[in-house]
Amino acid sequence: MSRLPTSASIATAAEGGKLFAPSAERNLHVITTFLSEVAPPHGRALELASGTGQHITALAAALPNLDWFPSEIAPDRIASINAYTATAQLPNLHPATSLDATQIGWAAQHIPFDLIHLGNLLHLISQPAAQTLLTEAALALSPSGTLTLYGPFMRKGLLTSEGDAKFHAELNAADPAIGYKDDAWVNEVLTSAGLSLSVIQMPANNLAFIAKRTP
């Protein structure tokens, strides 16, 4: 388990067993809008590292033709996701699955997904863990599936904003194994896994990757 600075993954207790993360609330609209534009029209959708559950409930409401499956490894996060799910009462939103996406072999244990989404995690785990996650996610896609990534990244090895440089330094100080991943490295891993890739510049200096498996 990575050691994280206090500036990362902040969530506070809310009513009914829910957790509330201000950062998740801030980027919820951006991510929901992005996925509404690039997601397949129907099928099975897996969110990796669903966190508090704030995003998955918004995504399931915004994209009702997708069958949404949240996942997490932390018990308090799983409980929070299930609390949000119970409140939302959406027919296309399933209870959380316990899943460590950095473990080799998880893709083979699941029915393929038409969409897999991961937001704001890669900078919080080591590069070997990130490579396993991306490789397994590619294997877990259906023949025409889409993998989307959202978050902060280096560009050609450079941190391109003062805020990114500060946060990356905080991550490194807490755990030298973690920190921002380079966009070129992500591109290499995903294309090596047989996916075609496009990248979109997002607000707050984030990037969104859309990786598709060609039938």
N, C-alpha and C positions, 0 to 999 in steps of 0.2 A: 504494500500500500504506500503510495506517495505521501510525503509530508507536504502540506500545503500552508502557505502564509495565511494570515487572518483576512487578507484582502480577497481571497478566493473562496468561492462556494459558501457565501454567507446566507443562512436561512434561519428564520425565527419561527417559534411555535405560533400557530393560529388555531382557530376554533375547530373542534371536531377531529383532532388528530392531524390536521393539515400543517404543512410547513410552508412558509412564504419567503421567497427569495426576491429581493428588489431587482437584481440584475435580470432575472427571468421575466419579470413584469415589464422591464424597460424594452427588451428586445422581442417580446411576444408578438407584437403587431408586425414587425419587420419579417420575422421568420414565418409567421402564418401567411403573410402576403406572398413571400417568396415561394413557399411550397404550393400555394394555390395556383401559381403560374407554371410550375415545372413538374408537379406530381402526375402520375398516370391517372386516367379518369376513374379507374376502379381497381379493386384487388386488395391484397393483404399488405399492410404497412407496419413496419417495426420501428419504434424509436429506441435507439440505444442510449443508455444513461439518461433516463427520463427525469432524474432529479426529483424535484418536489411534486411534479404532476401538473404544474400550471400550464406548461406548453401542450402536453398531450391532450388535455381536455379542450383547449382552444382549437387544436388541429382537427380533432375528431368532429367538433361542431362545424368548422369551416369546410371540411372535406368529408361529407357524409357518405359518399360512395366508396370510400376506403374503409376497410376493416382494421382498426388500430390496435396494436399490441405494445403497451409500454414495457420497459425492462429496466432493472436496476440491480445493484448488489448490496447496497446498504439497507438494513432492515427498517431504519426510521424513514428512509426515502420511499421504500416500498409501501409502508403503512400510509404515508402521506399521499402517494399516488392513488392508492385504493380509496382513501377518503375523498379526494377530488372526484374520482370516478363514480363513487356512490352518490355524491351530490349532483353530478352532471346528468346521470341517468340517461346516457346516450346508448342507443342500441348497437352502435358500431365501435364501442370502446370497451376493451376487455380489461380484466384485472391485471396487475403487474406480474411479470415473470421475473424470477431471480436469475439473472444472467450476467456473468463476467465476460464481456466481449473481448478482453485481452487474453483469454485462454485459448490455446490451440484446440480445434475440433468442435467448437460450438455450432458452427454452420451445419454440420452433418446431423445435428440433433433436432433440426427445425425444418418444417415445410418451407420451401422457398418463398421469399417475399417479393412483391412487385415494387415496393418502395422501402428503403431503409434510410432513416435519417439520424444524424448525429450532430448535436450542437454543443459547442463550447466545452469540449473535453480534451482534445488532442494535446493542448498545451499543459494539461494537468497530469499527464502520464509520460512515461519514458518513451524514447524513440522505438526500442524493440517492442514494447507493449503496443504502441501505436501501429507499428507495421503488422503485428499479428491481428489487431482489430480490423485494419483495412483489408488485409488479405482474406480473413474469414468473412467479413461483410460482403466482399465480392463473390465469394463462394455461396453465400446465402441468398443471392439474388435469383429470381426467376429468369428464364431465358431472355426476356426483354426488360428486365428490372432496372431500376434507377437507384443509385446511392447518392445522397446529398450530405454535404458537410458544411457547417457554418461555424465561424469563429475567427480568432486573430491568428495571423500567420506572418512569418518573415517573407519578404520578397527578394528572391535571389540572394539569400543569406543576410539581408539587411532588415533591421527594425526601422520602420518608416514613420514613426511618430514618437514624440516624447513620452506619451502615456504608455505606448507599447514597450518602449525601452525600460521604463520604470517597473512595469508589471513583470516583464521577463526577468529583470534583475531580482525582484522579490521572489519569484518562483525558484530561480537558481539558488538563492540564498537559503531557502527552506529545504530544497532538495536538488542537488546538482544534476540529477538525472532528468529533471523535467524542464519545461520551458517551451517557447514558441517553436513550431516546426516550420520548415521552409516550404514554400509553395512548390518549388521545383522538385523537392523530395516527395511530396504528396503526389504530384503528377507522375513521377517515375514509378512509385509503388502501385498506383491505380492502373496505369497503362500496362505495367508488367502483369497485372492480374487480368488483363483482357478487356478493360473498360475504356470507352472513349470519353473524353473529358472536355468540359468547358468550365470557365471560372468567371464569376461576376463580382465586381466591386460592390460592397455593401456599406451601409452607414457605420459610423464610429470606427472606420478603418478596418472593418472585418472583410473577409472573403467568403463566398459561397462556391462550393465545388458541386458540379452536376456530372456524375459519372454513370454512363449507361452501358449495359451489356447489349451487344448487337446479336440478334437472333441468328 
